[in-house]
């Protein structure tokens, strides 16, 4: 009888331990931007839904403003398991998956509609990228829309490609760097969290970023001109370590997947409005230059050689993605 009670007690303890372990599951998430930025609000919405739907079994801890890792360190940190989750610019995978830079080939995705088609889960552009990232040990949970690329400059506004000649330009991807070279500038890779210091110190003369970052990072305090080129679409990936993912129950995975799908769609649907609001916020703080059709055509013509450079660097997958992108137009 005592043995039966002992066995029963052990079973109860095992169940309690299992429940306790589930309750203590913590997913730490590293974020480059401030929590008030739309990417920060997006992961916060994910956190709230996951914690509610799992009944507290899973906790999501968000570490914003690059407290734990720089943008360039996030893919390896998540893939290795040093941290469970992370948000990184898609450009940070270009070292191992050069084809991801398809999004930074100038004017490859010229309209919001084409961007939405390309970034749709399972699309002919996104699908192969997600599959390639998974091979690294990090799983893509969802994509975060960041908006179009703008130029920032201090001394003079950037209006035509020749304006970049001999300028040191902050870039966030190899292909954008190739573009700067094509028009006569000198590219410098600088993490998003470090660009304000680069502008303050004069490390670079100009830079590329998203208009929402001009607001959230207060870049208008150190730069004088903002040019709406919209030559590239900026995308971020929310990653989870694949071993951590596989260690979750099927129900937990389903909850995370549902939350990820909801916040991804929500952000994509509101991106145009977010950019508009950010632009209106900075209009009286920085000089905004909006290009006419002829000026945009000049940028397109100047950047045309970058496609061939991209395909040469990215190989067969790069060519596959270029063909897929062109088919969406």
N, C-alpha and C positions, 0 to 999 in steps of 0.2 A: 504493500500500500504506500509506504514511504517512497519507494522508487517511482510509483505512479505519480505521486504528488511532485516529486523532484523533476520528473520529466515534463509534467504540465507546467510547473513554474518556469522551467527552462524555455519552454515553448512561448510562454507569455512574455518572458524577457526578450526572447529573440524577436517577437513581433514588435515589442515596444522599442527595441534598439533599431529595428528596420524603419519604424515610423519616425523615430528621432533623427535617423540619418537623413531621411527624406526631408524632414523639417529643416535640417541644417544645410541643405544644398544651396550653395551660394555661387552665383555667376558674376564675377567681377568683369566690368566692361570699361575699357579705356577709350576715351574720346578726345580728339584734338581740339575741339572748339568749346567755347563757353557753354554752359548748360542752357543759357537763354537763347542761344542760336537755334535755328529751326532743326538742325540735326540733334541738338541736345534735347529739345522738346519732343522730338520724334522717338528717341530711345527712352525717354521718360514715360511716354505713353505706352510703349512696349513693356517696360518694367511694371507699370501699374496694372496692366491687363494680366500679365503672367503671374504676378504675386496674388492677384485676386482670384484668378481661375484655378490656380494650384492650391488655394487655401493656405498659402504660406509655406508650402513644401519647397518652393524655389524662391530665393531672394536674389534680386539683381542689384548689384552695387555699381553705381556709375562714377567714374573718375574723370571729370572733364578737364579741359585746358591743358592737355598733355602732361598731367601730373605724374603719370607712370611711364609712358613711352612716347617718343616722338613718332610722327606719322610714318617715317621710314622704318621704324622698329616694330610696328604693330603686326604685319603679316607673320614675321618669324616668331614673335612672342606668342601669338595665338596658335600657330602651327605646332610649336614646340610644347605647348601646354603651360608656359610660364604664366599665362593669364587665360581665363576661360573664354572671354569674348573681347572684341575690339572693333573699332570703326576706323577704316583707312581709305584714303583716296585710291581709286582703282589704279592710278598711275604707279603706286608703290609696288605693284606686282610686275611691272615692266622688266625688271631685272631677270626674272625667271620665266615670265610669260610675256614676251615683247608684244604679242598681238593685242593685249588689253589696251594698248595705246591707240587703238582704232578711234577711241572717243576724243583723242587729241589731235587727230589729223584734221587740219583746218577745214571747216565747212563740210565735213563728211555727214553731219546730221544738222542740216540748216534750219529745220523748223521743229516746233514743239511736237507736232504730230509724228514726225519721223523719229524723234527721240523716244516718244512713248512706245512706238512699235519696236524699236531696237531694244529697249530695256524691259519689255514685257517678259515675265518668266517663261522660259522655254523657247524664246524666239531664236531665229537663226543667227542672231548676233550674240545675245546674252547666253544662250544655252551652252555653247562651246566654251565660253569664258568661265562660267560657273563650274563646268566639268574640269577644266584645267586647274582652277584654284583648289578644288577638292583634293587633287593629287598631292598638294603640298601639305595636307594634314589639317587644313582649315576649311570649314564648310560655310558657304554663303547662305545666310539666313534671309537677308533682303538687301535690296539696293536703295540708296538714299539719293534722291534728286538734290542737286546743289545749285543748278542753274547754269547760265551761260558765262563765258569768259569775258572779262573786261580788262582794259589796260589802266594802270595807275602810273602817273609821272609827276615829278616835282617841278622841274624848271619850265618845260614847254609841253603843251598838249600833244598827244600822238593822234594824228589824223590820217596820214598816208603812210604806206610801208617805209618810205625813205626816212621817215622821222625816227625810225629805230636804228638807223645806221650809226655804227660806232658806240651805241649805248649798251651798258651793262643791264641785263634784264632778268629779273627773278622769274623762273619758270618752275613748274611742278611736275614735269614729265619730259622724257627724252625726246619725244616727237615734237613737243612744243619748242624744245631747245633747237631741234633741227630747223623748225620754222624761223626762229629768231636768226639763226645763221644764214638762212636763205635770203633774208632781207637785210643782211649786213650788220646785225647786232651780235652781242656776246652774251650767251645764256649762262645763268648761274642757278643751280638747283638749291632751293631754300625751303625748308619746312614751313608749312602754314603758320605754325605757332611762333616761328622765328622771324617772319617777314617784317613785322613792324620795327624790330631792331635794325634789320638790314636797311630799311628805308631811313630810319633816324640817323644811322651812322654813315650813310652814303655808300654802303657796300655795293648797291645797285642804283641805277638811275631811274629805272622803271620796273614795273612788275605786272604779272598776270594773276588774277584771282577772280572770285565770284562777287557780284555786287552785294550779296547778303553778308559776306565777310567784311566788306568795307564798313558796314554798319556795326556788326557785332565785335569786330576787332578794333574798331575806332581808327581805321587806317586813314580816314579823312583828316586826322590830327597831324599826320606826318607827310601827306602827299597833297598836291594842289589840283590835279586834273584826273578825271575819270572818263575813259573813252569806251562807249558801248559798241564793241566790235562783234561780240557774240560769235566768235570764230570757232569755238569748241564747247562741247557739252561736258560739264564737270559731274562726275558720279563718284559716290562713296559706297563702300561695301561694308555691311555689318556681318562680322564673322564669328563663328563659334568653333572651338577646337573639336575636331571630328570624334576623338575618343570620348570627350566629355559628352558630346551629343549622343553617341551610342550607349553611354552609361545611363542615360535618362530612360524612363519607362515610355512605352508607346503612347500612353495618355499625355505624359508631359511633353513629348515631342509634338504631339498634335496641338497642344495648347500653344507652344512656342511658335509653331508654324502658322496657326491661325492669327496670332497676334502680329507676327511679322508681316503677313500678307495684308492685314488691315492697315497697319501704320505705313507700309510702303505705298499703298494706293492712296491713302489719305494725303501723304506728303506730295506725291506726284500730281494729284489733282489740284493742290493749292500752290504749287511752285510758282506759277505765273504771278499770282497775287502777292506772294511773299517777295518776289523780286521787285514788283512794282512799288510795294510799301517801303522796301529798303531804299530804293532809288529816290523816292519822294523824301525820305528821312534825311538823306545826305545832300540833297540838291542845294540847300543853303549853307552847306559846310565844305563843299568841294565843287569845282567847276566841271559840269557834266557836258561831254561832247557826244552828240548823237550823229552818226554818219548818214549821209544820203546814199542813194542807190549807186551812184557813180563811184563814190569812195569805197563802198563795200565791194563793188566789182574789182576795184584796184587791188584790194586785199586778197580776193579770191584768185586773181591772176598771179599775184606775187607768190602765193602759197602753193600753187599747183604742183611744183616739183616735189613737194613733201610726200605726196602719195607714193611715188616710186621709192623714195628713201625708206618709208615705212614698210612697204612690202619686202624690200631687200633685207631690212633688219628683222622683220617678224616672220619671215618664211612662209610655208604653206598655209598655216593657220591664219596669218595676216592676210594673205591673198583671199582665203575663204571668207573672212569677215568683211573685206572690202567689197567683194562680189555680193555678199548678203546685204550689206548696207546700201549699195547702189540699187539693189532690187526693191528696196523699200521706198525709193523716191518716185 
